[in-house]
Amino acid sequence: MRVVVVGSGVIGLSSAYNLARMGAKDVVILEKEYLSYGSTVRSASRFRVHFWAEENSKFALESKKIMVRLPSITGWNILVTTGGYLWLLFNEDEVKVFRKKNKMWDRLGIAGKFLSPSEIKERYPYVYVDDVLEGFFGPQNGSCFHNYVAFGYYKAAAKLGARLFEKSPVEKVLVEDNRVVGVELPGGKVEADVVLLAAGAWTDGLLRNLGINLPTEPERKEVALTEAYRYFIEPLIIDFGTSAYIGQALKGEILGSLEVPVKSGLLPLENTLDFLVKWARAVYKRFPLLRGARVMRCWSGYYSMSADSSHIMGRDPDWPRGLYVAYGDSGHGFMMAPLIGKLLAKNILYDEVDELMRPFLPTRFKEGRLIPEKLVIG
Ligand SMILES: Cc1cc2nc3c(=O)[nH]c(=O)nc-3n(C[C@H](O)[C@H](O)[C@H](O)COP(=O)(O)OP(=O)(O)OC[C@H]3O[C@@H](n4cnc5c(N)ncnc54)[C@H](O)[C@@H]3O)c2cc1C
């Protein structure tokens, strides 16, 4: 079976690795720019198991198990930390919904802990809590280094025979007699029996060329990083009021983002003063000791947003045979990638639809079986 994977982000690479590991002999990864140019290495590199939709929590839990074992699989130390996530909640409604969800998380074995403002202050004296009603702490959550996850997958896939071609933009998927026969690039064609579109936020365009319209759209997100400090912010802190998230990165930089109103679409990968000012204000308010901290770097990337904010994987039987997708991960695709790649490889090679994967099939939109996910960060 000749497989073309379009896109060398973490999802394409995890899929390519798993396909090669499960015996696919001819796996080609086509990347329009260079290895992991897209959202993967622009992400905040965090993982969590707490989602409001049970399907997402279950999926993330299994994905995390693979993620933390990746060093023994790929040989790359991905620098896992588990400082947890701390959500700061400001009103009764927010607390109520977290209490309800915590019952579901408890059933899944991933209950978190509610903290009063004084308990937060005791654990994390640097956080301003005067306006906080309660906190929810998820100790199971953490971070790792996105580059080493992606490069590790790439190296492991290459060792098994998968081939990567950079500067190879796929222009369209070629279909004959309702089955995929390859892809077209500016310089020619690559023949294939299977084409997996894992092109992140750019997947919409490739699908539309085939007359397939799934309810997804790219949304640009911005991130900022300050100068480095001694390590002191253990969890990722998510301010439910401003939507800001703030954590500490590998070298000690304060890293984070917050939502600013933006038009959807593939906007230029730039940064705005609006974002920077709002994020800086949110940081100063929550961490008064960071007043005067200097921002060293900003960048932006795309969330591939789906209509229900849950990822999309697999195929619709009405599509040309051999066509698969993995995208629409709405800001949580990095953490889901280890399991997406594994289950998708089984789906492609053995036509197996795992129970954890079934809810995320692209057919859910026309069947009205959405997985509404409201706990999107950033
Ligand atoms: C600011 C920010 C913070 C984030 N933080 C987190 C986080 O903390 N945790 C988390 O789980 N997720 C996070 N995410 C989301 C996460 O980064 C993505 O869900 C994930 O990286 C998606 O991986 P991917 O492989 O699908 O896409 P990408 O990494 O975008 O890779 C797609 C690749 O396809 C290539 N491509 C596109 N079109 C073509 C074409 N026509 N031909 C060939 N190649 C093509 C692109 O160049 C790109 O390299 C964040 C995203 C952003 C933007």
The ligand as an SDF file (V2000), in Angstrom:
LIG
                    3D

 53 58  0  0  0  0  0  0  0  0999 V2000
   -0.4270   29.3640   19.7940 C   0  0  0  0  0  0  0  0  0  0  0  0
   -0.8100   27.9160   19.8570 C   0  0  0  0  0  0  0  0  0  0  0  0
   -0.7140   27.2330   21.0680 C   0  0  0  0  0  0  0  0  0  0  0  0
   -1.0800   25.8960   21.1280 C   0  0  0  0  0  0  0  0  0  0  0  0
   -0.9230   25.2100   22.3000 N   0  0  0  0  0  0  0  0  0  0  0  0
   -1.2300   23.8910   22.3520 C   0  0  0  0  0  0  0  0  0  0  0  0
   -1.0020   23.1420   23.5430 C   0  0  0  0  0  0  0  0  0  0  0  0
   -0.4740   23.6510   24.5370 O   0  0  0  0  0  0  0  0  0  0  0  0
   -1.3610   21.8380   23.5500 N   0  0  0  0  0  0  0  0  0  0  0  0
   -1.9280   21.2290   22.4470 C   0  0  0  0  0  0  0  0  0  0  0  0
   -2.2850   20.0430   22.5200 O   0  0  0  0  0  0  0  0  0  0  0  0
   -2.1280   21.9140   21.3020 N   0  0  0  0  0  0  0  0  0  0  0  0
   -1.7840   23.2210   21.2220 C   0  0  0  0  0  0  0  0  0  0  0  0
   -1.9740   23.9100   20.0630 N   0  0  0  0  0  0  0  0  0  0  0  0
   -2.5720   23.2180   18.9180 C   0  0  0  0  0  0  0  0  0  0  0  0
   -1.5500   22.3500   18.2490 C   0  0  0  0  0  0  0  0  0  0  0  0
   -0.4120   23.1010   17.9450 O   0  0  0  0  0  0  0  0  0  0  0  0
   -2.1430   21.7540   16.9770 C   0  0  0  0  0  0  0  0  0  0  0  0
   -3.3900   21.1810   17.2700 O   0  0  0  0  0  0  0  0  0  0  0  0
   -1.2420   20.6960   16.3960 C   0  0  0  0  0  0  0  0  0  0  0  0
    0.0760   21.1380   16.3010 O   0  0  0  0  0  0  0  0  0  0  0  0
   -1.7760   20.2920   15.0380 C   0  0  0  0  0  0  0  0  0  0  0  0
   -0.8200   19.4650   14.4270 O   0  0  0  0  0  0  0  0  0  0  0  0
   -0.9670   19.1460   12.8900 P   0  0  0  0  0  0  0  0  0  0  0  0
    0.0720   18.1530   12.5770 O   0  0  0  0  0  0  0  0  0  0  0  0
   -2.3760   18.8000   12.5880 O   0  0  0  0  0  0  0  0  0  0  0  0
   -0.7660   20.5390   12.1500 O   0  0  0  0  0  0  0  0  0  0  0  0
    0.5180   21.4300   11.8880 P   0  0  0  0  0  0  0  0  0  0  0  0
    1.5180   21.3210   12.9720 O   0  0  0  0  0  0  0  0  0  0  0  0
    0.0070   22.7790   11.5500 O   0  0  0  0  0  0  0  0  0  0  0  0
    1.1570   20.7590   10.6130 O   0  0  0  0  0  0  0  0  0  0  0  0
    0.5590   20.8120    9.3480 C   0  0  0  0  0  0  0  0  0  0  0  0
    1.6820   20.8410    8.3330 C   0  0  0  0  0  0  0  0  0  0  0  0
    1.1090   20.7000    7.0380 O   0  0  0  0  0  0  0  0  0  0  0  0
    1.8790   21.4850    6.1610 C   0  0  0  0  0  0  0  0  0  0  0  0
    1.0490   21.7370    4.9650 N   0  0  0  0  0  0  0  0  0  0  0  0
   -0.0130   22.5450    4.8850 C   0  0  0  0  0  0  0  0  0  0  0  0
   -0.5370   22.5280    3.6410 N   0  0  0  0  0  0  0  0  0  0  0  0
    0.2300   21.6680    2.9330 C   0  0  0  0  0  0  0  0  0  0  0  0
    0.2170   21.2450    1.5900 C   0  0  0  0  0  0  0  0  0  0  0  0
   -0.7170   21.6890    0.7280 N   0  0  0  0  0  0  0  0  0  0  0  0
    1.1570   20.3730    1.1760 N   0  0  0  0  0  0  0  0  0  0  0  0
    2.1060   19.9220    2.0310 C   0  0  0  0  0  0  0  0  0  0  0  0
    2.1810   20.3180    3.3250 N   0  0  0  0  0  0  0  0  0  0  0  0
    1.2450   21.1700    3.7650 C   0  0  0  0  0  0  0  0  0  0  0  0
    2.1910   22.7300    6.9650 C   0  0  0  0  0  0  0  0  0  0  0  0
    3.2770   23.4270    6.4370 O   0  0  0  0  0  0  0  0  0  0  0  0
    2.4570   22.1450    8.3390 C   0  0  0  0  0  0  0  0  0  0  0  0
    3.8290   21.8720    8.5610 O   0  0  0  0  0  0  0  0  0  0  0  0
   -1.5770   25.2490   19.9670 C   0  0  0  0  0  0  0  0  0  0  0  0
   -1.6580   25.9320   18.7550 C   0  0  0  0  0  0  0  0  0  0  0  0
   -1.2600   27.2520   18.6910 C   0  0  0  0  0  0  0  0  0  0  0  0
   -1.3440   27.9700   17.3850 C   0  0  0  0  0  0  0  0  0  0  0  0
  1  2  1  0
  2  3  1  0
  2 52  2  0
  3  4  2  0
  4  5  1  0
  4 50  1  0
  5  6  2  0
  6  7  1  0
  6 13  1  0
  7  8  2  0
  7  9  1  0
  9 10  1  0
 10 11  2  0
 10 12  1  0
 12 13  2  0
 13 14  1  0
 14 15  1  0
 14 50  1  0
 15 16  1  0
 16 17  1  0
 16 18  1  0
 18 19  1  0
 18 20  1  0
 20 21  1  0
 20 22  1  0
 22 23  1  0
 23 24  1  0
 24 25  2  0
 24 26  1  0
 24 27  1  0
 27 28  1  0
 28 29  2  0
 28 30  1  0
 28 31  1  0
 31 32  1  0
 32 33  1  0
 33 34  1  0
 33 48  1  0
 34 35  1  0
 35 36  1  0
 35 46  1  0
 36 37  1  0
 36 45  1  0
 37 38  2  0
 38 39  1  0
 39 40  1  0
 39 45  2  0
 40 41  1  0
 40 42  2  0
 42 43  1  0
 43 44  2  0
 44 45  1  0
 46 47  1  0
 46 48  1  0
 48 49  1  0
 50 51  2  0
 51 52  1  0
 52 53  1  0
M  END
$$$$
